[in-house]
Amino acid sequence: MNETMTLPETMTENGIKYRLDATTQTYLPDWELPEQKLIGKYGLLRLDYLKKHRKATYQAMLLKGTLNAHLSETDETANFRLNEMMPRLAQSAGVTEKLKAENQMKWVGLMNTLKAQAEEIILSELIYS
């Protein structure tokens, strides 16, 4: 007599619902993650920082399902701040459209310097804090 035992399709234990994976015959947590947003440069930098320097915060956000939203919000905020800062920095440094027309290389050099300054502020205030 060879009886085959069939396992239930789902089960709940410790308040977590599990579903049976037919391939491996093991139970896996049946989690539904919220829709994931695309993460840009600053969100990825924040992710790297959390993984390396704030492991408990990273793991807590990952388990709660709030990590992607946090990274997306950080990325959006950083890009917004950069777009807000650049015109003011350019104006204070005297970088104008006239300079752009007369000496493009100087204009590009100054704009790159200003962007690096703005990013340094953003990184210290939003990403690495």
C-alpha positions as CSV (number, residue, x, y, z in Angstrom):
1,M,0.0,0.0,0.0
2,N,1.6,3.1,-1.2
3,E,-0.4,6.1,-0.1
4,T,0.5,9.6,-1.3
5,M,0.0,12.4,1.0
6,T,-1.3,15.6,-0.5
7,L,-0.4,18.9,1.2
8,P,-2.9,21.7,1.6
9,E,-2.5,24.5,-1.0
10,T,-2.3,27.2,1.7
11,M,-1.6,27.4,5.4
12,T,-1.4,30.1,8.0
13,E,1.1,30.0,10.8
14,N,2.2,32.8,13.2
15,G,-0.1,35.2,11.4
16,I,1.6,34.6,8.1
17,K,-0.1,33.0,5.1
18,Y,2.0,30.5,3.2
19,R,1.3,28.9,-0.2
20,L,2.6,25.6,-1.5
21,D,5.2,25.8,-4.2
22,A,4.4,22.8,-6.5
23,T,7.9,22.5,-7.8
24,T,9.8,22.3,-4.6
25,Q,6.9,21.1,-2.4
26,T,7.8,23.7,0.2
27,Y,5.7,26.5,1.7
28,L,6.6,30.1,0.8
29,P,5.3,33.3,2.4
30,D,2.3,34.6,0.3
31,W,3.3,38.2,0.2
32,E,1.9,40.8,-2.1
33,L,4.3,43.7,-2.6
34,P,2.9,47.1,-3.5
35,E,3.6,48.3,-7.1
36,Q,7.3,49.1,-7.4
37,K,8.4,52.4,-8.8
38,L,11.6,52.9,-10.8
39,I,14.5,54.2,-8.7
40,G,17.0,56.7,-10.1
41,K,20.5,57.7,-9.2
42,Y,19.8,59.2,-5.8
43,G,17.5,56.4,-4.8
44,L,20.2,53.8,-5.6
45,L,22.7,55.8,-3.7
46,R,20.4,55.9,-0.7
47,L,19.8,52.1,-1.0
48,D,23.5,51.5,-1.0
49,Y,23.9,53.7,2.1
50,L,21.1,51.9,4.0
51,K,22.5,48.5,3.2
52,K,26.0,49.4,4.3
53,H,25.5,51.8,7.2
54,R,21.9,51.4,8.4
55,K,21.3,47.7,8.2
56,A,18.5,47.6,10.8
57,T,16.6,50.4,9.1
58,Y,17.1,48.8,5.7
59,Q,15.8,45.4,6.9
60,A,12.8,46.9,8.7
61,M,11.8,48.9,5.6
62,L,12.3,45.8,3.4
63,L,10.1,43.6,5.6
64,K,7.4,46.3,6.0
65,G,7.4,46.8,2.2
66,T,8.2,50.5,2.5
67,L,11.7,50.5,1.1
68,N,10.8,51.1,-2.6
69,A,8.5,54.0,-1.7
70,H,11.2,55.6,0.5
71,L,13.8,55.2,-2.2
72,S,11.5,56.6,-4.9
73,E,10.6,59.6,-2.6
74,T,14.2,60.3,-1.9
75,D,15.1,60.2,-5.6
76,E,12.2,62.5,-6.5
77,T,13.1,64.9,-3.6
78,A,16.8,65.0,-4.6
79,N,16.0,65.7,-8.3
80,F,13.5,68.4,-7.3
81,R,16.1,70.0,-5.0
82,L,18.8,69.8,-7.7
83,N,16.4,71.5,-10.3
84,E,15.6,74.2,-7.7
85,M,19.2,74.9,-6.8
86,M,20.9,75.0,-10.2
87,P,19.3,78.2,-11.5
88,R,20.0,80.0,-8.2
89,L,23.6,78.8,-8.1
90,A,24.1,79.8,-11.8
91,Q,22.7,83.2,-11.2
92,S,25.0,83.8,-8.2
93,A,28.0,82.6,-10.1
94,G,27.2,84.8,-13.1
95,V,26.6,81.9,-15.5
96,T,24.3,83.3,-18.2
97,E,23.0,82.4,-21.6
98,K,25.3,85.2,-23.0
99,L,28.3,83.3,-21.5
100,K,27.0,80.1,-23.1
101,A,26.8,81.7,-26.5
102,E,30.2,83.4,-26.2
103,N,32.3,80.7,-24.5
104,Q,30.7,77.3,-24.3
105,M,33.6,75.5,-22.7
106,K,33.8,77.9,-19.8
107,W,30.0,77.7,-19.4
108,V,30.1,73.9,-19.4
109,G,32.9,73.9,-16.8
110,L,31.1,76.3,-14.6
111,M,27.8,74.4,-14.8
112,N,29.6,71.1,-14.0
113,T,31.2,72.7,-11.0
114,L,27.8,74.1,-9.8
115,K,26.1,70.8,-10.3
116,A,28.9,69.1,-8.2
117,Q,28.3,71.6,-5.4
118,A,24.6,71.1,-5.5
119,E,25.0,67.3,-5.5
120,E,27.3,67.5,-2.5
121,I,24.7,69.4,-0.5
122,I,22.0,66.9,-1.6
123,L,24.1,63.9,-0.8
124,S,24.9,65.2,2.7
125,E,21.4,66.3,3.6
126,L,19.2,63.6,1.9
127,I,21.3,60.5,1.0
128,Y,23.9,60.1,3.8
129,S,21.8,61.1,6.8
